[in-house]
Amino acid sequence: MATPLDQALREALAARQARAARGDLVRTGQALVTLRNPEGLHLVYRLRKREAWVDRRGVERPAEGYWLDCREAGHDWVAVGIASQNGTISRTARSTDDRAIRYGAAILLRALVEDTRTITTAAGRVYTLHVEDRCARCGEELTDPLSIEDGIGPTCYRNEHGHPRPTLRQREAAAKATSA
């Protein structure tokens, strides 16, 4: 039976395969998901299917769950742990102790298990998930929710339109002005 976590990976893979004619954009068993908080800040999480492995005694072990890593803007990937099918995270020797990254990972997995793209916490904060996509012009990975929504990265947007992409607040203000 397919879980929401498997479905999220299938969605990301299908999106890549649809654009595979432009180049090798398919990385089987991997998905990038952006978790955005109410203030617009975001973390990018990478889920990778685990491969079967051989332990120290030479016994082959089945690969269950997904490797879960996180990247903040301008930083390298850091290990979060192993995400299971039921949404729990097992720590590894390389897992980060960063509370914000671990909290975001818990929210991400909860959303994937509940098969939703929006999560409201007990404190009333709303977090949104965006499955990774690629720029329609250059094929680079998109992780910012506004870039995913537009289907084009910030550099290509500027080159195509002659000005920077409007921010989320500018878009919301324009929408309010239009509806008023």
Z-matrix of the N, CA and C atoms (Angstrom, degrees):
N
C 1 1.446
C 2 1.539 1 109.00
N 3 1.303 2 116.31 1 129.96
C 4 1.471 3 121.52 2 -178.32
C 5 1.529 4 110.16 3 -76.58
N 6 1.319 5 115.55 4 136.27
C 7 1.464 6 121.39 5 177.95
C 8 1.525 7 108.94 6 -97.59
N 9 1.334 8 118.45 7 165.30
C 10 1.463 9 120.64 8 176.19
C 11 1.527 10 112.84 9 -58.63
N 12 1.334 11 117.08 10 -32.41
C 13 1.457 12 120.56 11 177.00
C 14 1.528 13 110.15 12 -63.70
N 15 1.337 14 116.16 13 -43.87
C 16 1.466 15 120.34 14 175.94
C 17 1.528 16 110.43 15 -62.31
N 18 1.336 17 116.88 16 -40.17
C 19 1.459 18 121.31 17 -179.85
C 20 1.523 19 111.23 18 -62.79
N 21 1.337 20 117.34 19 -41.37
C 22 1.466 21 120.69 20 178.76
C 23 1.519 22 110.42 21 -62.25
N 24 1.323 23 116.93 22 -40.66
C 25 1.465 24 119.83 23 177.43
C 26 1.530 25 111.19 24 -66.00
N 27 1.336 26 116.07 25 -40.19
C 28 1.472 27 119.21 26 178.32
C 29 1.527 28 111.14 27 -63.28
N 30 1.355 29 117.27 28 -40.33
C 31 1.471 30 120.90 29 178.32
C 32 1.521 31 110.81 30 -60.33
N 33 1.331 32 115.77 31 -45.80
C 34 1.467 33 119.69 32 -179.24
C 35 1.532 34 110.13 33 -64.82
N 36 1.319 35 117.09 34 -41.59
C 37 1.460 36 120.44 35 179.48
C 38 1.530 37 110.94 36 -65.67
N 39 1.330 38 117.55 37 -41.09
C 40 1.461 39 121.01 38 178.86
C 41 1.522 40 110.90 39 -63.19
N 42 1.342 41 117.02 40 -39.71
C 43 1.465 42 120.66 41 178.37
C 44 1.522 43 110.23 42 -63.55
N 45 1.319 44 116.80 43 -40.40
C 46 1.467 45 119.70 44 178.60
C 47 1.526 46 111.20 45 -68.27
N 48 1.336 47 117.32 46 -42.91
C 49 1.458 48 120.36 47 -178.30
C 50 1.521 49 111.76 48 -64.03
N 51 1.341 50 116.89 49 -32.51
C 52 1.461 51 120.40 50 178.85
C 53 1.520 52 111.21 51 -64.28
N 54 1.340 53 116.70 52 -26.43
C 55 1.459 54 120.88 53 -179.69
C 56 1.521 55 113.18 54 -107.62
N 57 1.323 56 117.20 55 10.73
C 58 1.465 57 120.70 56 -174.68
C 59 1.523 58 112.87 57 -64.55
N 60 1.318 59 118.06 58 -21.77
C 61 1.461 60 120.81 59 -179.54
C 62 1.529 61 111.50 60 -62.76
N 63 1.342 62 118.10 61 -24.71
C 64 1.461 63 121.16 62 -179.73
C 65 1.520 64 112.17 63 -83.90
N 66 1.286 65 118.60 64 -3.62
C 67 1.458 66 120.86 65 -178.42
C 68 1.505 67 110.90 66 152.82
N 69 1.318 68 116.18 67 179.56
C 70 1.454 69 120.84 68 -178.55
C 71 1.514 70 109.56 69 -82.03
N 72 1.314 71 117.56 70 84.53
C 73 1.459 72 122.22 71 -178.48
C 74 1.521 73 111.92 72 -102.96
N 75 1.333 74 116.59 73 0.17
C 76 1.449 75 119.98 74 -174.91
C 77 1.523 76 110.51 75 -92.52
N 78 1.323 77 115.82 76 122.33
C 79 1.460 78 121.11 77 173.80
C 80 1.520 79 105.93 78 -122.48
N 81 1.308 80 115.80 79 92.60
C 82 1.457 81 121.67 80 -173.17
C 83 1.525 82 111.71 81 -54.72
N 84 1.324 83 114.65 82 134.47
C 85 1.452 84 120.33 83 175.24
C 86 1.507 85 114.87 84 77.41
N 87 1.318 86 118.60 85 17.50
C 88 1.462 87 120.65 86 -179.78
C 89 1.523 88 109.72 87 -130.34
N 90 1.309 89 116.28 88 140.89
C 91 1.461 90 120.65 89 175.79
C 92 1.519 91 108.92 90 -139.84
N 93 1.309 92 116.07 91 145.80
C 94 1.458 93 122.02 92 172.93
C 95 1.520 94 107.10 93 -110.60
N 96 1.326 95 116.26 94 131.78
C 97 1.451 96 121.01 95 179.98
C 98 1.527 97 107.44 96 -129.94
N 99 1.319 98 115.88 97 130.12
C 100 1.458 99 121.42 98 178.36
C 101 1.524 100 108.58 99 -98.24
N 102 1.333 101 116.04 100 129.24
C 103 1.454 102 122.31 101 175.60
C 104 1.518 103 106.86 102 -106.75
N 105 1.330 104 115.54 103 120.32
C 106 1.467 105 120.75 104 -176.28
C 107 1.514 106 109.61 105 -113.31
N 108 1.353 107 116.21 106 134.46
C 109 1.462 108 120.09 107 179.50
C 110 1.528 109 109.94 108 -93.67
N 111 1.350 110 118.03 109 173.68
C 112 1.467 111 120.59 110 -176.35
C 113 1.535 112 114.28 111 -60.46
N 114 1.321 113 117.63 112 -25.41
C 115 1.465 114 120.58 113 -179.88
C 116 1.523 115 112.21 114 -84.54
N 117 1.320 116 117.99 115 -1.70
C 118 1.462 117 121.43 116 178.74
C 119 1.513 118 114.12 117 93.23
N 120 1.329 119 117.98 118 -4.47
C 121 1.458 120 120.04 119 176.55
C 122 1.524 121 108.79 120 -74.55
N 123 1.326 122 116.26 121 150.80
C 124 1.451 123 117.39 122 -177.96
C 125 1.523 124 112.24 123 -143.97
N 126 1.327 125 114.30 124 155.93
C 127 1.449 126 123.83 125 172.79
C 128 1.517 127 107.19 126 -122.25
N 129 1.317 128 116.26 127 144.31
C 130 1.457 129 121.14 128 178.58
C 131 1.524 130 107.73 129 -107.00
N 132 1.318 131 115.94 130 126.41
C 133 1.458 132 122.06 131 178.60
C 134 1.522 133 109.38 132 -111.17
N 135 1.321 134 115.05 133 141.55
C 136 1.463 135 121.43 134 178.45
C 137 1.518 136 107.95 135 -115.98
N 138 1.322 137 116.09 136 126.04
C 139 1.458 138 122.83 137 175.70
C 140 1.526 139 107.73 138 -109.36
N 141 1.326 140 116.29 139 124.31
C 142 1.462 141 120.82 140 178.88
C 143 1.516 142 109.69 141 -125.25
N 144 1.327 143 116.20 142 132.61
C 145 1.463 144 121.63 143 178.63
C 146 1.517 145 109.13 144 -62.65
N 147 1.323 146 117.06 145 132.11
C 148 1.458 147 121.32 146 178.27
C 149 1.521 148 110.41 147 -78.03
N 150 1.309 149 115.72 148 145.52
C 151 1.460 150 122.28 149 177.18
C 152 1.530 151 109.06 150 -96.18
N 153 1.331 152 115.98 151 155.87
C 154 1.465 153 120.03 152 174.47
C 155 1.529 154 107.89 153 -61.72
N 156 1.334 155 117.08 154 149.97
C 157 1.445 156 120.29 155 -176.58
C 158 1.528 157 110.09 156 -140.48
N 159 1.316 158 115.99 157 162.46
C 160 1.458 159 122.44 158 -179.61
C 161 1.524 160 107.79 159 -110.19
N 162 1.344 161 116.63 160 125.99
C 163 1.466 162 119.70 161 -179.63
C 164 1.532 163 111.07 162 -79.32
N 165 1.334 164 116.06 163 -177.64
C 166 1.470 165 121.11 164 -176.11
C 167 1.520 166 113.19 165 -62.17
N 168 1.322 167 116.89 166 -25.47
C 169 1.468 168 120.60 167 -179.81
C 170 1.520 169 112.53 168 -88.51
N 171 1.327 170 116.92 169 1.33
C 172 1.459 171 120.72 170 178.98
C 173 1.511 172 114.58 171 85.84
N 174 1.333 173 117.43 172 12.57
C 175 1.459 174 122.05 173 -179.95
C 176 1.524 175 108.79 174 -91.48
N 177 1.328 176 115.26 175 128.50
C 178 1.465 177 118.75 176 178.69
C 179 1.524 178 109.52 177 -76.02
N 180 1.327 179 115.17 178 129.04
C 181 1.463 180 122.25 179 -179.57
C 182 1.524 181 109.43 180 -108.03
N 183 1.332 182 116.63 181 137.82
C 184 1.472 183 118.23 182 178.00
C 185 1.524 184 110.22 183 -69.79
N 186 1.307 185 115.61 184 150.99
C 187 1.464 186 120.64 185 178.77
C 188 1.510 187 108.32 186 -93.84
N 189 1.311 188 116.24 187 114.53
C 190 1.452 189 120.65 188 177.84
C 191 1.520 190 108.89 189 -117.06
N 192 1.309 191 117.06 190 141.66
C 193 1.450 192 121.42 191 177.89
C 194 1.520 193 113.04 192 83.86
N 195 1.322 194 115.08 193 -166.12
C 196 1.458 195 122.87 194 -175.16
C 197 1.520 196 109.81 195 -135.18
N 198 1.329 197 116.35 196 142.92
C 199 1.459 198 120.14 197 170.00
C 200 1.518 199 106.09 198 -69.39
N 201 1.309 200 117.90 199 135.96
C 202 1.455 201 122.19 200 179.92
C 203 1.520 202 108.45 201 -122.03
N 204 1.334 203 116.25 202 120.34
C 205 1.460 204 122.99 203 178.93
C 206 1.518 205 108.27 204 -124.18
N 207 1.317 206 116.30 205 162.93
C 208 1.461 207 121.88 206 -179.94
C 209 1.517 208 109.77 207 -136.73
N 210 1.337 209 115.87 208 147.53
C 211 1.458 210 121.41 209 175.93
C 212 1.521 211 108.77 210 -135.61
N 213 1.327 212 115.38 211 127.71
C 214 1.450 213 120.81 212 171.47
C 215 1.519 214 107.09 213 -92.73
N 216 1.323 215 117.29 214 158.47
C 217 1.466 216 121.37 215 -180.00
C 218 1.526 217 109.77 216 -54.39
N 219 1.317 218 116.33 217 127.69
C 220 1.447 219 121.82 218 177.02
C 221 1.508 220 115.14 219 79.85
N 222 1.312 221 118.98 220 4.13
C 223 1.456 222 122.11 221 -178.70
C 224 1.524 223 110.54 222 -118.26
N 225 1.326 224 116.18 223 166.53
C 226 1.459 225 121.64 224 176.73
C 227 1.524 226 110.00 225 -82.07
N 228 1.333 227 115.55 226 168.62
C 229 1.456 228 121.13 227 175.94
C 230 1.523 229 109.00 228 -67.06
N 231 1.322 230 117.14 229 138.86
C 232 1.460 231 122.47 230 172.60
C 233 1.521 232 108.37 231 -122.64
N 234 1.336 233 115.61 232 143.74
C 235 1.462 234 120.56 233 -179.30
C 236 1.517 235 110.14 234 -74.79
N 237 1.334 236 115.66 235 135.81
C 238 1.455 237 121.28 236 175.64
C 239 1.528 238 108.96 237 -102.88
N 240 1.325 239 117.03 238 -40.84
C 241 1.462 240 121.47 239 179.44
C 242 1.513 241 110.88 240 151.44
N 243 1.323 242 115.17 241 -157.00
C 244 1.467 243 121.86 242 179.15
C 245 1.520 244 107.77 243 -109.78
N 246 1.325 245 116.55 244 120.69
C 247 1.465 246 122.19 245 179.20
C 248 1.524 247 108.66 246 -89.10
N 249 1.325 248 116.10 247 126.84
C 250 1.463 249 120.06 248 179.52
C 251 1.528 250 110.07 249 -90.74
N 252 1.318 251 115.60 250 170.68
C 253 1.463 252 121.46 251 -179.70
C 254 1.529 253 111.88 252 -64.03
N 255 1.349 254 117.41 253 -27.37
C 256 1.464 255 119.71 254 -177.93
C 257 1.521 256 113.04 255 -91.66
N 258 1.346 257 117.66 256 3.54
C 259 1.458 258 121.06 257 173.84
C 260 1.516 259 115.74 258 95.70
N 261 1.318 260 118.24 259 10.60
C 262 1.465 261 119.86 260 176.48
C 263 1.529 262 109.47 261 -93.81
N 264 1.336 263 114.90 262 158.92
C 265 1.463 264 120.40 263 179.79
C 266 1.521 265 108.59 264 -118.81
N 267 1.330 266 115.94 265 124.30
C 268 1.459 267 121.05 266 174.47
C 269 1.514 268 107.62 267 -97.04
N 270 1.315 269 116.45 268 130.32
C 271 1.464 270 120.67 269 178.94
C 272 1.520 271 109.63 270 -74.16
N 273 1.331 272 115.14 271 150.97
C 274 1.453 273 122.20 272 173.50
C 275 1.523 274 107.55 273 -120.18
N 276 1.320 275 116.36 274 176.09
C 277 1.466 276 120.15 275 179.96
C 278 1.525 277 111.46 276 -61.64
N 279 1.324 278 117.62 277 -27.24
C 280 1.466 279 121.82 278 -177.50
C 281 1.525 280 113.67 279 -98.36
N 282 1.310 281 118.27 280 4.14
C 283 1.464 282 121.45 281 -177.21
C 284 1.523 283 111.25 282 -63.02
N 285 1.320 284 115.23 283 141.28
C 286 1.462 285 121.29 284 178.57
C 287 1.524 286 110.77 285 -74.19
N 288 1.325 287 115.44 286 153.02
C 289 1.463 288 121.36 287 175.28
C 290 1.527 289 111.16 288 -100.32
N 291 1.326 290 117.79 289 2.76
C 292 1.466 291 122.28 290 -178.61
C 293 1.528 292 109.27 291 -63.08
N 294 1.332 293 116.04 292 116.41
C 295 1.464 294 120.52 293 -175.75
C 296 1.522 295 112.58 294 -65.15
N 297 1.330 296 117.63 295 -37.51
C 298 1.471 297 120.57 296 -179.15
C 299 1.526 298 110.46 297 -64.43
N 300 1.321 299 117.01 298 -43.00
C 301 1.463 300 120.85 299 179.79
C 302 1.517 301 110.38 300 -66.21
N 303 1.323 302 118.09 301 -42.43
C 304 1.465 303 121.43 302 -179.83
C 305 1.542 304 110.56 303 -67.63
N 306 1.343 305 117.15 304 -38.22
C 307 1.466 306 121.05 305 177.69
C 308 1.532 307 109.61 306 -64.65
N 309 1.333 308 116.43 307 -45.72
C 310 1.460 309 120.24 308 177.49
C 311 1.518 310 111.96 309 -60.10
N 312 1.331 311 116.96 310 -39.62
C 313 1.470 312 120.85 311 179.05
C 314 1.524 313 110.88 312 -63.58
N 315 1.329 314 116.55 313 -39.65
C 316 1.464 315 119.91 314 178.44
C 317 1.532 316 110.66 315 -64.39
N 318 1.335 317 116.79 316 -41.14
C 319 1.466 318 120.55 317 177.57
C 320 1.528 319 110.03 318 -64.56
N 321 1.333 320 116.57 319 -44.22
C 322 1.465 321 121.62 320 178.85
C 323 1.524 322 111.11 321 -57.01
N 324 1.327 323 117.02 322 -50.70
C 325 1.465 324 120.05 323 -177.68
C 326 1.522 325 111.44 324 -66.73
N 327 1.326 326 117.35 325 -36.42
C 328 1.471 327 119.76 326 176.51
C 329 1.528 328 110.37 327 -60.81
N 330 1.332 329 116.49 328 -43.54
C 331 1.463 330 120.25 329 179.14
C 332 1.527 331 111.15 330 -64.07
N 333 1.331 332 117.16 331 -40.69
C 334 1.463 333 120.00 332 -179.75
C 335 1.525 334 111.49 333 -68.09
N 336 1.330 335 117.28 334 -40.33
C 337 1.465 336 120.55 335 178.37
C 338 1.523 337 110.53 336 -66.26
N 339 1.343 338 117.18 337 -39.28
C 340 1.463 339 121.13 338 179.10
C 341 1.522 340 112.37 339 -80.60
N 342 1.335 341 116.32 340 -3.35
C 343 1.462 342 123.06 341 178.59
C 344 1.529 343 111.53 342 56.53
N 345 1.337 344 115.16 343 52.02
C 346 1.456 345 120.96 344 177.94
C 347 1.518 346 108.64 345 -134.63
N 348 1.303 347 117.27 346 159.99
C 349 1.464 348 121.49 347 178.02
C 350 1.526 349 111.67 348 -107.90
N 351 1.335 350 116.80 349 2.64
C 352 1.463 351 122.17 350 177.94
C 353 1.523 352 108.56 351 -135.74
N 354 1.328 353 116.41 352 131.81
C 355 1.464 354 121.95 353 179.64
C 356 1.526 355 108.59 354 -125.69
N 357 1.318 356 116.50 355 132.62
C 358 1.451 357 121.81 356 173.54
C 359 1.522 358 107.66 357 -109.17
N 360 1.323 359 117.37 358 123.73
C 361 1.460 360 121.64 359 -179.06
C 362 1.520 361 110.15 360 -80.83
N 363 1.332 362 116.06 361 172.12
C 364 1.465 363 121.24 362 179.13
C 365 1.525 364 110.51 363 -61.05
N 366 1.334 365 117.51 364 -28.67
C 367 1.463 366 121.33 365 179.24
C 368 1.529 367 112.24 366 -80.52
N 369 1.326 368 117.54 367 -1.08
C 370 1.456 369 121.50 368 177.89
C 371 1.521 370 114.57 369 87.80
N 372 1.327 371 118.55 370 5.66
C 373 1.473 372 121.63 371 178.25
C 374 1.528 373 108.96 372 -80.43
N 375 1.322 374 116.09 373 137.69
C 376 1.463 375 121.67 374 -178.10
C 377 1.527 376 109.20 375 -106.01
N 378 1.318 377 116.00 376 127.03
C 379 1.459 378 122.82 377 177.77
C 380 1.524 379 108.02 378 -115.72
N 381 1.335 380 116.61 379 142.48
C 382 1.463 381 120.68 380 178.79
C 383 1.521 382 110.05 381 -119.64
N 384 1.325 383 115.26 382 147.84
C 385 1.461 384 122.24 383 178.25
C 386 1.515 385 109.05 384 -110.68
N 387 1.327 386 115.33 385 142.38
C 388 1.453 387 121.89 386 177.07
C 389 1.519 388 107.59 387 -134.25
N 390 1.328 389 116.82 388 120.45
C 391 1.455 390 120.60 389 177.68
C 392 1.516 391 108.20 390 -74.56
N 393 1.313 392 116.22 391 136.86
C 394 1.472 393 123.46 392 -176.45
C 395 1.518 394 111.69 393 -53.74
N 396 1.307 395 114.77 394 148.87
C 397 1.452 396 121.75 395 178.83
C 398 1.521 397 108.11 396 -140.75
N 399 1.305 398 116.83 397 -176.66
C 400 1.460 399 122.53 398 179.51
C 401 1.524 400 110.15 399 -124.69
N 402 1.345 401 114.99 400 149.94
C 403 1.458 402 121.21 401 178.20
C 404 1.532 403 109.09 402 -66.26
N 405 1.330 404 115.53 403 135.37
C 406 1.463 405 120.50 404 -179.29
C 407 1.523 406 112.82 405 -69.17
N 408 1.330 407 117.92 406 -21.79
C 409 1.469 408 120.77 407 -178.16
C 410 1.515 409 113.12 408 -93.57
N 411 1.343 410 117.17 409 -49.34
C 412 1.465 411 119.22 410 -172.29
C 413 1.524 412 113.75 411 -110.49
N 414 1.337 413 118.86 412 -13.09
C 415 1.460 414 121.64 413 178.09
C 416 1.520 415 114.89 414 83.59
N 417 1.344 416 118.11 415 2.56
C 418 1.470 417 120.18 416 177.93
C 419 1.526 418 109.82 417 -69.17
N 420 1.349 419 116.40 418 152.09
C 421 1.456 420 119.32 419 179.48
C 422 1.526 421 110.33 420 -68.15
N 423 1.328 422 115.00 421 141.61
C 424 1.460 423 121.89 422 177.30
C 425 1.521 424 107.88 423 -109.09
N 426 1.306 425 116.72 424 130.60
C 427 1.457 426 120.31 425 177.91
C 428 1.522 427 111.99 426 -123.28
N 429 1.317 428 118.47 427 -18.38
C 430 1.459 429 121.40 428 178.25
C 431 1.526 430 109.15 429 -78.46
N 432 1.332 431 118.26 430 130.62
C 433 1.471 432 120.32 431 -178.12
C 434 1.531 433 114.49 432 -55.19
N 435 1.336 434 118.85 433 -37.98
C 436 1.468 435 120.08 434 178.74
C 437 1.525 436 110.82 435 -66.91
N 438 1.318 437 117.04 436 -38.41
C 439 1.464 438 120.21 437 177.69
C 440 1.521 439 110.38 438 -65.46
N 441 1.338 440 116.73 439 -40.66
C 442 1.464 441 120.78 440 178.58
C 443 1.518 442 109.80 441 -63.65
N 444 1.333 443 116.86 442 -43.46
C 445 1.460 444 121.76 443 179.22
C 446 1.529 445 111.10 444 -59.61
N 447 1.348 446 116.48 445 -42.72
C 448 1.467 447 120.97 446 -179.72
C 449 1.522 448 112.64 447 -79.69
N 450 1.349 449 116.91 448 -22.62
C 451 1.460 450 120.82 449 -177.97
C 452 1.519 451 112.59 450 77.37
N 453 1.329 452 117.05 451 16.82
C 454 1.458 453 120.61 452 -177.31
C 455 1.535 454 108.50 453 -148.97
N 456 1.329 455 117.00 454 140.58
C 457 1.458 456 121.86 455 -178.90
C 458 1.520 457 112.17 456 -74.19
N 459 1.330 458 117.63 457 168.01
C 460 1.463 459 120.94 458 -175.73
C 461 1.526 460 113.96 459 -63.94
N 462 1.318 461 117.97 460 -38.61
C 463 1.474 462 120.59 461 179.60
C 464 1.522 463 110.51 462 -67.67
N 465 1.318 464 116.73 463 -46.84
C 466 1.470 465 120.12 464 179.22
C 467 1.526 466 111.11 465 -65.86
N 468 1.341 467 117.50 466 -35.03
C 469 1.463 468 121.18 467 177.21
C 470 1.529 469 109.42 468 -61.21
N 471 1.338 470 115.61 469 -47.44
C 472 1.467 471 120.31 470 179.64
C 473 1.531 472 110.44 471 -61.71
N 474 1.319 473 117.25 472 -44.00
C 475 1.474 474 120.70 473 179.82
C 476 1.527 475 111.61 474 -63.42
N 477 1.332 476 116.98 475 -38.04
C 478 1.462 477 121.12 476 -177.26
C 479 1.525 478 112.92 477 -77.97
N 480 1.339 479 117.20 478 -39.32
C 481 1.468 480 121.03 479 -173.71
C 482 1.524 481 114.30 480 -102.35
N 483 1.324 482 117.68 481 -13.24
C 484 1.454 483 120.79 482 178.63
C 485 1.520 484 114.57 483 80.68
N 486 1.334 485 117.95 484 5.56
C 487 1.462 486 122.45 485 177.31
C 488 1.530 487 108.25 486 -151.96
N 489 1.340 488 116.33 487 159.95
C 490 1.468 489 118.87 488 179.51
C 491 1.525 490 111.84 489 -65.86
N 492 1.312 491 115.39 490 158.00
C 493 1.459 492 121.65 491 177.89
C 494 1.530 493 109.44 492 -64.91
N 495 1.340 494 118.57 493 138.31
C 496 1.466 495 120.58 494 175.64
C 497 1.534 496 110.04 495 -63.32
N 498 1.318 497 115.84 496 143.98
C 499 1.459 498 120.05 497 178.19
C 500 1.524 499 109.58 498 -74.60
N 501 1.329 500 116.08 499 171.16
C 502 1.455 501 120.97 500 178.49
C 503 1.525 502 110.42 501 -60.61
N 504 1.322 503 117.40 502 -42.93
C 505 1.474 504 120.53 503 179.75
C 506 1.531 505 111.17 504 -63.66
N 507 1.338 506 117.68 505 -39.61
C 508 1.466 507 120.60 506 177.92
C 509 1.525 508 110.23 507 -64.74
N 510 1.328 509 116.99 508 -39.27
C 511 1.474 510 120.45 509 178.46
C 512 1.521 511 111.09 510 -65.28
N 513 1.346 512 116.50 511 -43.03
C 514 1.467 513 120.14 512 -179.73
C 515 1.523 514 110.65 513 -65.34
N 516 1.340 515 118.04 514 -39.26
C 517 1.462 516 121.70 515 178.41
C 518 1.529 517 110.69 516 -64.55
N 519 1.328 518 117.19 517 -40.94
C 520 1.465 519 121.26 518 178.43
C 521 1.521 520 110.72 519 -65.71
N 522 1.333 521 117.14 520 -38.38
C 523 1.464 522 120.99 521 179.20
C 524 1.533 523 110.99 522 -66.45
N 525 1.329 524 116.60 523 -40.23
C 526 1.466 525 120.78 524 177.60
C 527 1.527 526 110.90 525 -65.02
N 528 1.346 527 116.33 526 -41.10
C 529 1.467 528 120.98 527 179.81
C 530 1.522 529 110.49 528 -65.04
N 531 1.323 530 117.05 529 -36.96
C 532 1.468 531 121.68 530 -179.03
C 533 1.512 532 110.59 531 -70.63
N 534 1.355 533 116.74 532 -40.27
C 535 1.475 534 120.06 533 -176.65
C 536 1.535 535 112.67 534 -79.55
N 537 1.333 536 117.62 535 -17.30
C 538 1.469 537 120.48 536 -178.00
C 539 1.499 538 113.39 537 -80.22
